[in-house]
Amino acid sequence: MKITKNKILLTLPNKLNYITLAQSLVKEMATIMGYLKPEIFKLELAVEEVAKNIIEHSFAPDEETTFDMIIEPHVAGIIIQFKDKGFPFDPTEIPDYDPKNKSNVLESKGLGTFLIKQLVDEVSYINLGKNGKEILLFKYLDRKSIKDIITKLEIEKAEKEKMAQPLPKGSVKFTVRRMKPGEAIAVSKCAYTTYGLTYVHEDIYFPERVRDMNIKGELISYVAFSDNNEIMGHLALEIEERDPNFPQLGMAFVNPKFQGHGCMKVMNTKMIEDAKKENFYGIYARGVTTHPFSQKVIGKFGFNDTAIFLSSGVSREYKGIREDETRRESVVIMARYLHPLNEMIIYPPKKHFNIIKRIYDNLSLKPIFSDSIQKEITEKNQSIIKVSIDNVNHVAIINVIEFGKDIIFEINNSLNDFCHKRYETIYLNLKLSDPLTAKYFSEFEKMNFFFSGIMPGSDNNDELVFQYLNNYIVDYDKVMIASDFGNELKEYIKSQDPHAMITRQMRK
């Protein structure tokens, strides 16, 4: 066993009788972290299923070797990572287990994978080619949420403030600064007053998470508070694992009675000033398309549209707007580059060259557009891809880390698997800095992936994003876009959507 700064590494023989050792270690760590017994049991069971799958399916029958389990305490929960150098893992080879299907009662195939997804909050698979694979589990540590803390009187007050008219403009003096740890409960209460329990980012309802994430630098919260020390609103930079130098602007809300006083503007200004000083490469945000209001607010601070993620989440409730529950939410990705590279080299596919150039022109960036086709491109035999799932929004994401000769087979297999499991939307992220993106994109379009836009990244790591809609038809008239360029981008995406093409042909 090796103890690192924040991780514990356990190397195990590929024998079933060692699984209990892995479970014991996870149990002890979860106990130290404060998990309750029912949640610890779920973690133990998830570890058992993953380890058993690795031992039984990753190695030859008589092969004697080892695999690693890494435990990492996280501010919001626990990360358990498995690494082995056995056979690549293909989720499509494991059949779906349907507990409602009586014929499956005595059939165990697929049960293990089904259980894992029920026992933890997030599951990711990464095939590393000849270097094996990684399986990552994450489970939240659900300490008390605001619904467990807020009193009956505070609930009544929140309901009144939610329905009340805003106070007269200019009648409230306020100050903006970084949130102090002791203000986390007040921030969660403010979120509850503004959204009830419908806000998409559930971390905001757990004061301990908000506090601890700020202490560890995983969240940078700003608050506006009135002259009588009442929290008026909140805004944060979310530092994400995908690119810590290009955080997301999020968790933005203002108590309804304080709306119209300009505190969101001041919080945004303060946040951007600090982000520049901290040398963040840039900031991106997600603006919902059910209404254009959030896009307009974000756009005022120099953020410009780079992509539209169709069908990115379940339908949500907004004040004064009633929506069909069957309609899914789409978002506009908006970005502001704070410290762009002096020389940014990308390889855009020729088919989409003009719209990609328009996106960068709109961002006031001038990357070097290199030839998409090179005579000598060295490809490895096996691709490296990372697959992650969002069970709340029924979304799957495929990140191509490194192209290999098997890339078409791997993407097609993953797509079929996600469609079979009824994920509503599958996103495919390809590095624009990799010339092989331009080589293979047309093969992905044959699978009915279509253009979505650019996902911003630091250090020349912008991604070209394609999207696949699993039998979901988008009503583009209801995708509300605030900016002129955003509407241009929407029309281009619509022209690439296979479902929209079929509809146009039927009308003819």
N, C-alpha and C positions, 0 to 999 in steps of 0.2 A: 504493500500500500504506500502511495506517495501523496503527501500533502503539499499542495501549492498555495499560492496566495489566497484564492477563494474557492479552490476546487479540491476534491478528493478523487484520486484515481485508483481503481481496483482492477487488477488484471486477473482474469479467471480462466481456468482450463475449460475447454469445450465439452464438459461433462455435466449431465443433468443434476447430479448430486451436489454440485457447487452453487446451484441457484439460490439455495437458502442463505448462503453467505452474502450474496448480493442483496437479498431481501432484508437481512438483518442490518446491513449498513444503511440502507435507505430508511428503514424503520427508526434507527437511532438518530439520523440526521433530521428526519421529519419531526421527531419528538422534540429535539433541541429547538427546532424552528417554531414550534407551537402548533403543529397540526393536531387536530382532534383524532381520536381513535378510528372513527369510521373512514376518515380521509386517509389515514396512514394505511389502513387495510386495503383501500383502493390502489394506493401507490405500490404496495407489496404485490398485489395481484397483477398490476400492469407490468412491473419488473419481471415477474415470473413468466408472463406471456411473451414478452420481447426476448428475454434470454432463451426461452425454450425454442422460439422460432429460429433464432440465430444458430443454436446448437444443432437443431434438427434439419435445417434447410440451407445453411451457409457452407457446410463442409462435407467432404466425402465421408462415407460411413466409417472408415477406419482411420481417418485423419486425426492426429493428436496435435492440437495447437491451442492458442489462447485468443481471448477477445477482451476488450476493455470496457469498463463502465465508469463514467465520470459524473460525479455529483457536484452541482454548483448551486449554493444558496443564492437566491435572487431576491431583490427587495419586494417583489410581488408574489413570489412563490419559489418553487424548486425546479431546477433543470436537471434532467437525467439523460445522459448521452451514452449511446452504445457505439463502439467502433470495432469493426472486424475486417479482415482481409480475405474473407471467404467469397463465395459466389455472389455476384450482384443480386440485389433484391428487386424483384418485379412484383409490385402490388397486384397487377392484373392477373397473376397466376393463382392468387388466392380467391376463391369464389366468395360472393357475398353471402353472409349469414343473415337470414330474415327470421327473427323470433316469432313472427306472426304466421309463418308458413309451417303448417303441421308436419310436412315432410322433412323439415330440418330438425325436428325434435331430437332424433337420434343421430343426426349427422353433425360431426364435429368440424368439418372443413370450413374454414373461414371464421369459426367462432372466436379464436384467439384474437385476430385482428379486430373483429367487431367489439370485443370486450375492451381492448386497449383504448379505442376511440370513445367508449363510454366512461372510462375510468379517469382520464386526464383531459385537460382543456385544449392542448395543442399537440399535434404529432407531425413531424417532418422527416422526410427520407432524402438522403443525399447519396447518389451513386458516384463513387470516386474512381471509376475505371479500375486499373490494376492496383490501385491503393485501397480497394475495398469499398466499404459503405459506412454511413452513419445513420443512426436512428435517434431522433431527439424527442423527448417527452417533456412537457411543461404542465405543471398544475399550480393554480393560484392558491395562495394562503389566504383564505377568506376570513380575515378578522372581522370585527364589527363594522357593518356598513352604516350609512347615515340613517337608514330606516330603523336600525336597532338603537340609535342614539337619540334621534329627534323626539321631542315630547309632543303630547297631544296639543298643547297650546301652541307650540312652534309649527305644527302641521296646519293648524287653523290659521295662524298668521301667514304662513307661506301661501295658502290658498287665496287669502284675501289680497295679498300683494301681487299674485299672479294675475288676478282679474282686475286690479285697480288701474286707474289711469296714471300715466307717468307724472311725477312731480313737475311743476313749471320749470322750463329751461332756465338755467342760470341761478336756480334757487338753492343749489347744493354745491358747496366747495369740496374739492377732493384732492387727494394726493395719490400718485402712482409709485410703486416700488416693488422690489422682490418680496415674495411671500416669506413670512417668518414661520418656522416649524409649528409654533403654537397656534397658527391661524388656519391650519388644515381643516379643522372641524367647521369653522365658519365658511370656508370655501365650499365644502361639500354641502352645507346647508343652502348656500347661495345657488348651487347647481340644482338642488332639489326644488327651491323656490321657482327657478326659471323653467325647468323642464319636467318636474316631477321625477319619475324614475325611467324616463324614456330616452335619456341621452345615450348616444351610441358608444361612448367610451366609458365603460363601467368603472374604471379605476377611480374616477372622480368622486364616486359615492363611498369610497373607502378612505377615510381621513388618514389612517396609518400608512396606507400606500402612498398617498399624495405627499405626506410628510417625508417618508423614508426615501422616495424617489427623488425629491428635491435635495435631500441631504447628500445622496450619492451621485447627484448630477445627471440622473436619467430623465429628469423633468426640471425645467426651469420655469417656475411660476411667477407671474406678475399679478398684483392685485391693485384695484382702485378702492380706496376707503374714504368715507365721508369725514367731515370735520367732527362728527360724534363717534368716529371709529367703527362705523358699520361697513362691512364688505359690500361694495357696489357691484363688482364684477371681477372676472378672472380671465387670464390668457396665459398660455404656456407654449414653450418649445419642447416638443417630444423628441428626445434623442433616441433614434432607432438603430437597431443592430444592423440593418441593411446598409446604412451609410451614416455613421455618427457625425460626420462633418456637413451633412445636409439635412438638418432636422425638419420636422413637420410643425407647422403652426397649428395649434389645436386647443381643445378644451376652452373655447372662447364663449363667454356668456356674460350677460348683464342682468341683474335683478330687474324685472319689468318696471318697477316704480322709478328706477334710475335711468331708464333708457331715454336717449335723446339729449343727454348731458355731456356727451363727448368723451366719456371715460375710456371707451374702446379705442378711440383714435389715439389718446395719450398713451395707453398701454402698448399699442402697436408701435408707436414712435419710439418709446423707451426700449422695447424689446429689440427692434431693428438696430438701434444705436449700440446696444450691448452686444448683439450678435456680430456686428462689424468689429468691435474691439476684441472679441474672443476669436476672431479670424475664422468664423464659420464660412464655408465655401458659398453657401446659399441657404435659402429657406423655401419650402414648398407648402402648399395648403390644398385642402379639398373643399370645393364649393358645391353644395347640393344643387340639383337642377329642378327640384320640385318648385322652387321659386328662385329668382335672381338676386335676392337681397344679400345673401352671404357673399356671392361673387362680387357684387358692387363694392361692399365694404373692403374685401381683400384687395380688389383692383385699385382702390384709392392709395394703397401703400406700395405701388410699383410692382405688383405681382401680375404676371401675364399668363395666358392660357397655353398649356403645352400638350394636353391630352384630354380626352373624354372617356372615362371608364363607364361604359354602359352596364346596366344591371349589376352594379357593384354591391348592393345590399338590399335588405328587406325594406319594405315600405315603412315609413316613419310618420309620426304625427307632428304637424306644425301648427302653431297658433293661427287660427283663422283660415286654415286650409284643410279641406277634407279630401282624402284621396282614396281611390280604389285599393283595397288591401291586396289585390292580386298584382298590382303594378309594383315593380321593383325600382329602387332608387338608383340614379346615375349621379356621378360626380365629375366636376371639372377639376383637373390637376392644374394648379397655378403656381408659378415659381418666380423667385427673385434671386438672381445670382449676385452675391456680395463681393466675392473675390475670385472671379473667373480666371482660368489659366490664360497666359499670354498666347500660348499655342495649343489649340485644341484640335485633334485630328480624329475625324470620323469617316465611316464608310457607309453612306446611305444607299439603300437599294435604288437603282435608277428609276424604277416605277414610281417611287414615292419621293423622289428627289425634290420636286418643286414644293410640296407641302412641308417637308422637313426644313427646307431652306426658309420658307415663310415663318415657321415656328421660331427658328433662331433669329431671323430678322426682327420678329416681334419682341424678342427678348433683348434686342440690341447686342447680340453676340455674333461673332464672325469666325466660326470654326473653319478649319481647313478641310475641304471636301476632297478626299482622296478617291482614286479610281476604285470602284467596287470590285473589279475583277483583276486578280493578280495571277501571273503565270505560275509562280511557285508558292503554293500554300501547303505547309506541312500539317497534315491531320493525323491525330492519334487514332488508334483503333477504337477506343472506348470514350464516350462522352462523359462529362461530369455535369449532372443536373441536380438541382435542389427542388423538391416538391413540398409545398406547404398547403394546408387547408384551413379554411375558416368555416366551421360548422354553424356558426350563428347566422352568417349571411349566405351560406351555401355557395361559397366561392373557393376555387382552387387556383394556385399560382405555380407555374413552372418556370424556374429560373435556369437558363442555360449558362453555366459557369465556364464550360470549355467544350467546344465542338469536337466530336469524334466521327468516325465513319459510320457509326451506328445511330447517329442523331435522329434520322427520320424514323427509324424503328422505335427508338425510345420515346419520342414525342407522340407518335401515333398510339403506342401502347398506353402511355399515361392519359392521353385524351380519351381513348375508349373506356378506360377504367373509370375516369371521372364522370363521363356521360352515363355509363351504366349505373353508377352510384347516385345519379340524378343531381349532380352539382349544377347549379343554374348557369354559372359563368366560369370559364377557364381563361386565365390570362397567361400569356407567354412573353417572358422578358428576355430580350436579346441585346447584347452589348454592341453599341454603335461603334466602339473602338476596335471591334473584331471584324476583319474583312470577310470572314465566313458567314456573318449575318447576311450580307448581300448575296452570298452564294446560295443559301438555303431558304431564304424567306419565302420564295415562290412555292417550295414544297409544302411549307406550312399553310400557305393560302389554299393549296389544293385540299387541305383537310378542313377548310372553311374557317380558319383563323382569318381575321381581317384587321386592318390598321386601326390603332387606337390613339397613337401619339408618342410623345417622348416623356419618359420618367426621368427627372433630373438627378444628377449624381455629382459627386466631387471628383476631382483629379481625372477628368476624361472618362468617367464611368457612367455617362448618360446611357439610358436603355431605350431601345425601340420596343414598344409594347404592342402586341397583337391580342385580340380578344375573340373568344368563341362563345356564342350564345346557344345554350342547350335547349333548342325548341322554344325559345322565348322571342316573341316579336316585339320590337321596340316601337312605341308610338313617338316618332321624332318630334311631332308637333307639341308634345308635352315635355320635351327636354328643353327647359328654359335656360337660355344662355344670355348673359348680360352684355358681352362685348361684341363688336363687329367682327373681329378676327375669330372669336370663339364660334360665332355662327358660320363663318367660312369653314372652320375646322369641322363643325358638325355636319355640314353639307358634304364635305369630302368623305367623312367616315360613313355617312349614309350611302354614298355612292359605292362604297366598298363592301357594305353589309350584304352577304348572300341572301338573307331573308328579304331585305328591301328590294334587291334586284328581282327576285321572284315575284314580289308584289307588283312591281312596275310592269313586268312582262305580262302578268295576268290582266292588268288593267288595259293593256294594249289590245 
